[in-house]
Amino acid sequence: MSGAAICVAHLVWAPLGLAPLERFAGSYRRHPAGAEHRLRLVFNGFDDPEALRSARAAAAGLDAEETVLERPALDLDVYRGVLAAGDAGAYLFCNSYCELLADGWLGMLDEQRRAPGVGMVAASGSWESQLTPAPLPLKLLRWRRFAPFPNPHLRTNAFMLDRELARSLRWPAIRRKSDAWALEGGRASLSRQVCDRGGRLLVVGRDGRGYESDDWPASHTFRSGEQENLLIADNRTQDYAGADVATRRRLAELAWGPAGSDRDG
């Protein structure tokens, strides 16, 4: 991978079928990125050649490079491999559920990424802690890996950072879902490591603004309002959008605490 300052890496997870890839591909065709880049599709879990052919057909015309993984892996482990093999200057990692919602999506993310003092940007963030919903015995087990609420971190469904910075972070192999939770929102998360180095974390909205962590609940990007300022959707934002009032309130409280439910629109 070479020849572009930015790589957009989109994960295609075989067990989900074609629908998520079709949504991503359709949104990619509809919305100009607003920044020069190379698109890389990472095919994960495709042990059926026919399924792989169908996925390639769904992505026809995207002018994408591709990686076909030899064995299934969790998202953050895949991204670690992409970083090790690639040489772009910056990476936007998009999980299998991502859907682009606005023209200029990449340009907006990259502009904020290059702002003074910024270490990492994402389409959404949360204050959620894995300790909050856990029963007491599980809380005790999780305490060493997870900080209590509020626990500001960028969500890793769609996040962007400089390759040099990314490769300097502690990014261990991801063997189980709890490892992924810890790397996204634990005491040694990517977000916390960036902050420990003095880097700012910004959520970038559809309005092109970069929001500091104190402003995330009111940014209307994740589990607040109608999420009308969200730049890149995923399954979690879709769950909130389709939920009833009671479920929205519960999800908002997990993300932002009791006051968060007042922002659910």
Sequence and secondary structure as in RCSB ss.txt:
>XXXX:A:sequence
MSGAAICVAHLVWAPLGLAPLERFAGSYRRHPAGAEHRLRLVFNGFDDPEALRSARAAAAGLDAEETVLERPALD
LDVYRGVLAAGDAGAYLFCNSYCELLADGWLGMLDEQRRAPGVGMVAASGSWESQLTPAPLPLKLLRWRRFAPFP
NPHLRTNAFMLDRELARSLRWPAIRRKSDAWALEGGRASLSRQVCDRGGRLLVVGRDGRGYESDDWPASHTFRSG
EQENLLIADNRTQDYAGADVATRRRLAELAWGPAGSDRDG
>XXXX:A:secstr
  S SEEEEEEEEGGG SHHHHHHHHHHHHS  SS  EEEEEEES   HHHHHHHHHHTTTS  EEEE SS   H
HHHHHHHHHH   SEEEEE TT EE STTHHHHHHHHHTSTTEEEEES EE   TTTTS HHHHHHHTTT   S 
  EE TTEEEEEHHHHHHS      SHHHHHHHHHSTT HHHHHHHTT EEEEE TTS EE GGGGGGSSSSSST
T TT SEE HHHHHHHT  HHHHHHHHHHHH GGGGGG  
